Amino acid sequence: MQTTDPTGIFNRNKLSEEFSNVLPDEARLKLDAILLEIQTDFPEICYSLEYLNTKFRSFLTPQSTCGQKLESLFQAAAELTTAEAPKWEFIAARLLYFQFSFHLKQEETRRELSDFYKKLVYLTRQNLYGSYILEHYSREELLLAETYLKAERNNLFTFSGLDLLLKRYVIRTHDHIPLESPQEMFLGIALHLAMNERNDRMLWVKKFYDMLSRLEVTMATPTLSNARKPYHQLSSCFIDTVPDSLEGIYRSIDNFAKVSKFGGGMGMYFGRTSGSDWIFPARTSDSSDCNGYICCDNGTVVVCSAFDGDHDTLWFYHAAPCASCAVYFSLLYT
């Protein structure tokens, strides 16, 4: 790759000027600072802002709005990601986070959420945060927890990782407006995990937050999604033995629907279910299998999945007396 702007000043100014009439001065200065930081952190020629500027302008139209321009900026960086220049994915993540934080700041200002404690009070009143956090921690402790936040750790995200996190895991209003940053999400999870510690509780909050925000550990999906929220199911996997009765079978399906609703997967054991002869004694058929009930469970996964477009894991094991029904099912949706 060759570049005609080795210092990057010209292309940085051109990118920043594109937003001069659509972004407030404070936000535009922030964008310029991010572009300068990208130049400093990624000095290799293959990450020159000249390539970003060229790709970005290929997306623009005369009718492009501010939001469309911001989206084009991080999409341009994402499309520059190759095996030879893989770090464009980190650059794209920084630009994506700039867009996200710009809109988040607007919502926080509109709702007068000037600090972490006020935000938690607001979210709790909206039934978006579990009341147990405010019950376990004082205002002073929550303001202390706010000092643990390290915004620079957002730079550890790749574009795909940050995009997934912002779409699925940060807290949103009932109108799908995000009101939580990734670092606040990590801190909220840390507050949840440490709330029953008897000694040095705030020290444990900081330890949990540091491990999470440095991406040193990975939490299960329900923990990321549900910790700090009113419905705090933190586990991924549940096991249920299906009883040998009509009431028991549908009670198991009902239990699984509730588990799946909040991101859990269920292992269903049908080994004690003998089949339809016992459950439906009036039948004259010799058929004695549980495939129909398994289909019901399968449908429950699809309908009650916690995440749109994705489904949880559902495992079946059936050791029925009928040889034709001794089957092992693995239904995994990705």
VMD Tcl script that draws the C-alpha trace (Angstrom):
set ca {
  {0.00 0.00 0.00}
  {1.10 3.53 -0.75}
  {-0.11 6.79 0.78}
  {0.28 10.41 -0.31}
  {-0.44 11.70 3.22}
  {2.13 10.09 5.53}
  {1.38 12.45 8.45}
  {-2.38 11.94 8.13}
  {-3.10 15.58 8.90}
  {-4.84 16.30 5.59}
  {-7.14 13.26 5.73}
  {-7.85 13.71 9.43}
  {-8.97 17.27 8.73}
  {-11.04 16.17 5.74}
  {-12.82 13.54 7.81}
  {-13.45 15.95 10.66}
  {-14.66 18.72 8.35}
  {-17.27 16.37 6.89}
  {-19.06 16.58 10.25}
  {-18.52 20.29 10.89}
  {-22.10 21.23 10.04}
  {-23.84 18.20 11.50}
  {-22.13 17.60 14.87}
  {-21.92 19.94 17.86}
  {-18.47 21.45 18.36}
  {-17.78 19.29 21.41}
  {-18.58 16.08 19.54}
  {-16.57 17.14 16.49}
  {-13.53 17.88 18.65}
  {-13.98 14.46 20.24}
  {-14.05 12.84 16.81}
  {-10.88 14.69 15.81}
  {-9.21 13.46 19.02}
  {-10.23 9.87 18.21}
  {-8.81 10.14 14.69}
  {-5.55 11.50 16.10}
  {-5.48 8.66 18.63}
  {-5.99 6.15 15.81}
  {-3.02 7.63 13.97}
  {-0.89 7.35 17.09}
  {-1.92 3.81 18.04}
  {-1.82 2.42 14.48}
  {1.20 4.08 12.79}
  {1.62 1.45 10.07}
  {1.02 2.64 6.51}
  {-1.74 0.08 5.98}
  {-3.81 1.92 8.62}
  {-3.40 5.36 7.06}
  {-6.43 7.62 7.35}
  {-6.14 8.16 3.61}
  {-7.65 4.72 3.05}
  {-10.39 5.42 5.58}
  {-11.19 8.77 3.95}
  {-11.37 7.23 0.47}
  {-13.59 4.34 1.56}
  {-15.79 6.63 3.67}
  {-16.45 9.01 0.78}
  {-17.44 6.12 -1.46}
  {-20.45 5.59 0.83}
  {-21.65 9.20 0.92}
  {-24.49 10.73 -1.05}
  {-25.61 14.38 -1.16}
  {-28.59 13.36 1.00}
  {-26.53 11.63 3.73}
  {-27.69 12.61 7.22}
  {-25.49 12.92 10.30}
  {-26.45 9.43 11.45}
  {-25.77 7.95 8.02}
  {-22.36 9.64 7.89}
  {-21.40 8.29 11.30}
  {-22.49 4.82 10.27}
  {-20.56 5.11 7.00}
  {-17.44 6.06 8.93}
  {-17.26 2.90 11.05}
  {-18.53 0.70 8.22}
  {-15.71 2.02 6.03}
  {-13.17 0.97 8.65}
  {-14.84 -2.43 9.06}
  {-14.68 -3.07 5.30}
  {-10.97 -2.25 5.27}
  {-10.32 -5.19 7.59}
  {-8.27 -7.87 5.82}
  {-5.88 -10.65 6.78}
  {-3.03 -8.27 5.93}
  {-4.54 -5.37 7.93}
  {-6.61 -7.00 10.71}
  {-6.44 -4.08 13.13}
  {-8.96 -2.10 11.12}
  {-11.51 -4.05 13.17}
  {-10.25 -2.27 16.32}
  {-10.35 1.08 14.50}
  {-13.92 0.38 13.38}
  {-14.85 -0.42 17.00}
  {-13.55 2.98 18.18}
  {-15.59 4.76 15.54}
  {-18.67 2.69 16.34}
  {-18.30 3.54 20.01}
  {-18.02 7.25 19.14}
  {-21.39 7.07 17.38}
  {-22.93 5.11 20.26}
  {-21.55 7.42 22.98}
  {-22.72 10.51 21.06}
  {-26.34 9.30 21.11}
  {-26.01 7.97 24.68}
  {-24.81 11.37 25.90}
  {-27.82 13.04 24.27}
  {-30.22 10.68 26.05}
  {-28.45 11.12 29.40}
  {-28.65 14.91 29.06}
  {-32.32 14.78 28.10}
  {-33.13 12.63 31.14}
  {-30.79 14.60 33.48}
  {-28.71 11.52 34.33}
  {-25.59 13.36 35.43}
  {-23.97 10.56 37.44}
  {-24.06 6.79 37.89}
  {-26.23 6.92 41.01}
  {-28.91 9.04 39.31}
  {-28.87 6.70 36.34}
  {-29.43 3.66 38.56}
  {-32.31 5.38 40.37}
  {-33.91 6.23 37.02}
  {-33.40 2.74 35.57}
  {-34.79 1.14 38.74}
  {-37.92 3.30 38.58}
  {-38.35 2.24 34.95}
  {-38.09 -1.43 36.00}
  {-34.94 -1.80 33.88}
  {-32.59 -2.29 36.84}
  {-33.12 -4.61 39.77}
  {-34.15 -2.78 42.96}
  {-31.79 -5.04 44.92}
  {-28.77 -2.99 43.74}
  {-30.03 0.19 45.44}
  {-31.09 -1.90 48.45}
  {-27.59 -3.33 48.89}
  {-25.46 -0.26 48.08}
  {-25.55 3.28 49.43}
  {-25.35 6.39 47.28}
  {-21.77 6.93 48.43}
  {-20.78 3.38 47.47}
  {-22.30 3.74 44.01}
  {-20.53 7.05 43.43}
  {-17.31 5.36 44.54}
  {-18.01 2.55 42.09}
  {-18.36 5.14 39.32}
  {-14.72 6.14 39.86}
  {-13.70 2.60 38.86}
  {-14.94 3.14 35.29}
  {-12.15 3.13 32.68}
  {-13.40 4.41 29.33}
  {-10.08 3.61 27.63}
  {-10.87 -0.10 28.00}
  {-13.45 0.29 25.25}
  {-10.43 0.22 22.93}
  {-10.04 -3.50 23.67}
  {-13.17 -4.35 21.70}
  {-13.18 -5.54 18.13}
  {-15.89 -4.17 15.87}
  {-17.89 -7.41 15.79}
  {-17.61 -7.85 19.55}
  {-18.68 -4.31 20.36}
  {-21.48 -4.37 17.79}
  {-22.88 -7.55 19.37}
  {-22.56 -6.18 22.89}
  {-24.34 -2.91 22.04}
  {-27.18 -4.70 20.25}
  {-27.79 -7.43 22.83}
  {-26.48 -6.68 26.27}
  {-26.51 -3.01 27.26}
  {-29.71 -1.87 28.95}
  {-32.27 -0.26 26.66}
  {-35.58 1.43 27.33}
  {-38.86 -0.17 26.32}
  {-38.49 1.91 23.13}
  {-35.09 0.25 22.50}
  {-33.06 3.37 23.32}
  {-29.72 2.42 24.96}
  {-29.10 3.99 28.38}
  {-26.00 2.09 29.47}
  {-22.40 2.10 28.24}
  {-20.35 -1.11 27.99}
  {-18.25 -0.07 31.00}
  {-21.39 0.66 33.02}
  {-22.66 -2.79 32.03}
  {-19.48 -4.40 33.40}
  {-19.75 -2.34 36.58}
  {-23.42 -3.27 37.03}
  {-22.55 -6.97 36.71}
  {-19.72 -6.51 39.25}
  {-22.11 -4.83 41.69}
  {-24.52 -7.75 41.33}
  {-21.87 -10.43 41.81}
  {-20.32 -8.73 44.86}
  {-23.43 -7.53 46.66}
  {-23.46 -10.34 49.24}
  {-19.77 -10.10 50.10}
  {-19.38 -9.38 53.82}
  {-15.79 -8.16 53.83}
  {-14.20 -5.57 51.52}
  {-17.25 -5.57 49.28}
  {-16.23 -2.53 47.22}
  {-12.81 -4.07 46.72}
  {-14.53 -7.12 45.23}
  {-16.66 -4.85 43.03}
  {-13.48 -3.32 41.64}
  {-11.85 -6.72 41.16}
  {-14.86 -8.09 39.29}
  {-15.12 -4.93 37.18}
  {-11.42 -4.98 36.30}
  {-11.53 -8.61 35.20}
  {-14.62 -8.05 33.08}
  {-13.59 -4.73 31.51}
  {-10.11 -5.99 30.65}
  {-11.80 -8.95 28.92}
  {-9.84 -11.33 31.13}
  {-12.91 -13.49 31.75}
  {-16.03 -14.24 29.74}
  {-19.39 -14.47 31.46}
  {-22.24 -16.72 30.36}
  {-24.81 -15.05 28.14}
  {-27.54 -14.93 30.85}
  {-25.06 -13.31 33.27}
  {-24.15 -10.57 30.79}
  {-27.79 -10.04 29.88}
  {-29.56 -10.47 33.23}
  {-27.19 -9.52 36.06}
  {-28.26 -6.15 37.55}
  {-31.75 -6.49 35.99}
  {-35.08 -7.35 37.67}
  {-35.12 -10.90 36.25}
  {-31.64 -11.98 37.22}
  {-31.30 -15.51 35.85}
  {-27.52 -15.96 35.66}
  {-27.17 -19.60 34.57}
  {-27.02 -20.97 31.05}
  {-27.93 -24.62 31.53}
  {-30.79 -26.38 33.28}
  {-31.72 -30.07 33.54}
  {-35.28 -31.39 33.83}
  {-36.58 -34.96 34.11}
  {-39.94 -35.15 32.36}
  {-42.56 -37.02 34.46}
  {-44.68 -39.84 33.08}
  {-47.96 -37.92 33.00}
  {-49.68 -35.41 30.79}
  {-49.59 -32.79 33.55}
  {-45.89 -33.42 34.17}
  {-44.93 -33.20 30.51}
  {-46.60 -29.83 30.06}
  {-45.31 -28.57 33.38}
  {-41.80 -29.30 32.09}
  {-42.56 -27.43 28.88}
  {-43.87 -24.49 30.94}
  {-40.70 -24.49 33.05}
  {-38.54 -24.54 29.96}
  {-40.44 -21.64 28.40}
  {-39.63 -19.53 31.47}
  {-35.96 -20.57 31.38}
  {-35.63 -19.89 27.66}
  {-37.30 -16.49 28.02}
  {-34.24 -15.25 29.93}
  {-31.53 -16.90 27.87}
  {-31.18 -20.35 29.45}
  {-30.80 -23.71 27.73}
  {-32.55 -26.85 28.92}
  {-31.65 -30.53 28.99}
  {-34.85 -32.60 28.82}
  {-34.69 -36.24 29.99}
  {-37.57 -38.36 28.65}
  {-36.28 -41.66 30.03}
  {-39.11 -41.92 32.57}
  {-41.84 -41.13 30.09}
  {-43.30 -44.38 28.85}
  {-45.42 -42.89 26.08}
  {-48.99 -42.33 25.02}
  {-50.49 -45.69 26.14}
  {-50.30 -44.73 29.79}
  {-51.11 -41.08 29.30}
  {-54.02 -41.77 26.92}
  {-55.49 -45.13 28.08}
  {-58.46 -44.89 25.71}
  {-56.17 -45.25 22.70}
  {-56.14 -48.59 20.91}
  {-52.97 -47.84 18.92}
  {-49.78 -49.67 19.81}
  {-47.80 -46.48 19.20}
  {-45.84 -45.50 22.27}
  {-43.38 -42.68 21.65}
  {-42.67 -39.13 22.75}
  {-41.76 -37.50 19.46}
  {-44.80 -35.24 19.60}
  {-43.79 -33.87 23.00}
  {-40.25 -33.36 21.77}
  {-41.66 -31.30 18.89}
  {-43.55 -29.20 21.46}
  {-40.29 -28.55 23.32}
  {-38.57 -27.70 20.07}
  {-41.27 -25.15 19.28}
  {-40.86 -23.69 22.75}
  {-37.19 -22.97 22.00}
  {-38.10 -21.11 18.82}
  {-40.95 -19.08 20.29}
  {-39.51 -18.24 23.71}
  {-35.88 -17.57 22.83}
  {-34.43 -14.61 24.74}
  {-32.80 -13.13 21.64}
  {-34.49 -12.27 18.36}
  {-33.27 -14.40 15.52}
  {-31.32 -16.78 17.74}
  {-32.33 -19.76 19.78}
  {-31.08 -21.45 22.88}
  {-29.74 -24.97 23.12}
  {-32.14 -27.84 23.72}
  {-30.95 -31.37 24.44}
  {-33.19 -34.44 24.64}
  {-32.46 -37.90 25.91}
  {-35.09 -40.61 25.75}
  {-34.43 -44.18 26.85}
  {-37.93 -45.52 26.29}
  {-38.90 -49.20 26.56}
  {-39.82 -49.08 22.88}
  {-36.65 -49.63 20.83}
  {-37.91 -47.37 18.06}
  {-38.02 -44.49 20.57}
  {-34.55 -44.95 22.07}
  {-33.21 -41.80 20.45}
  {-30.72 -39.14 21.31}
  {-31.60 -35.68 20.07}
  {-29.29 -32.71 19.81}
  {-31.09 -29.60 18.58}
  {-28.67 -26.71 18.59}
  {-29.67 -23.37 17.11}
  {-26.99 -20.82 16.27}
}
mol new
graphics top color blue
foreach p $ca { graphics top sphere $p radius 0.5 }
foreach p [lrange $ca 0 end-1] q [lrange $ca 1 end] { graphics top cylinder $p $q radius 0.2 }
display resetview
